[in-house]
Amino acid sequence: MFLKNILIACAVLLLSTSGAMPQMNAGQQAVLRACKPDIAQFCSQIPPGGGRIKACMKEHIRELSEPCKEGLFQAWLRK
């Protein structure tokens, strides 16, 4: 349960970043690369903006791939 809460918090922090990829730091870019397949699989029909992708990812937090979860966790540790 604790790890799930950490992953959700990481997803919220990292997916709330707006703007183009060059404006992201290296850790955020790595998470985006790791989670891109998950976003495509679970949230491809969700229009971006207004936090909709972030909400979709939170709904699927248990289904995310291990690389995505690990990237989110590592990014959270760096903060």
C-alpha positions in Angstrom: 0.0 0.0 0.0 2.8 2.4 0.9 4.6 1.7 -2.4 1.4 2.2 -4.3 0.9 5.6 -2.7 4.5 6.6 -3.5 4.0 5.6 -7.2 0.8 7.6 -7.4 2.5 10.6 -5.9 5.4 10.2 -8.4 3.0 9.9 -11.3 1.1 13.0 -10.2 4.3 15.0 -9.9 5.9 13.9 -13.1 2.9 13.7 -15.3 1.8 17.2 -14.2 4.7 18.7 -16.0 3.4 20.7 -18.9 5.2 21.8 -22.1 7.6 20.2 -24.5 10.1 17.5 -23.7 13.1 19.8 -23.9 11.8 21.8 -21.0 11.9 18.6 -18.8 14.9 17.6 -16.8 16.7 14.3 -17.6 14.9 12.4 -15.0 11.5 13.5 -16.3 12.5 12.6 -19.8 13.6 9.1 -18.7 10.3 8.6 -17.0 8.4 9.7 -20.1 10.4 7.3 -22.2 9.8 4.5 -19.7 6.1 5.2 -19.4 5.3 6.1 -23.1 4.2 2.5 -23.9 1.9 2.5 -20.8 0.4 5.9 -21.8 -0.2 4.5 -25.3 -1.7 1.3 -24.0 -4.0 2.7 -21.3 -4.6 6.3 -22.2 -4.3 6.7 -26.0 -8.0 7.7 -26.4 -7.7 10.4 -23.7 -7.2 13.9 -25.1 -4.3 15.7 -23.5 -4.7 18.7 -21.3 -6.5 19.5 -18.1 -4.7 16.7 -16.2 -6.6 14.0 -18.1 -3.6 11.9 -19.0 -2.4 12.1 -15.4 -5.8 11.0 -14.1 -5.8 8.1 -16.6 -2.4 6.9 -15.5 -3.5 7.1 -11.8 -6.4 4.9 -12.7 -4.1 2.3 -14.1 -1.2 2.6 -11.6 -1.4 -1.1 -10.7 -1.2 -2.1 -14.4 1.8 0.0 -15.3 4.9 -1.8 -16.6 7.8 -2.4 -14.2 10.1 0.0 -16.1 7.5 2.8 -15.8 6.9 2.1 -12.1 10.7 2.0 -11.5 11.2 5.2 -13.4 8.5 6.9 -11.4 10.0 5.6 -8.1 13.6 6.6 -9.0 12.4 10.1 -10.0 10.6 10.4 -6.7 13.8 9.4 -4.8 15.8 12.1 -6.7 13.4 14.9 -5.5 
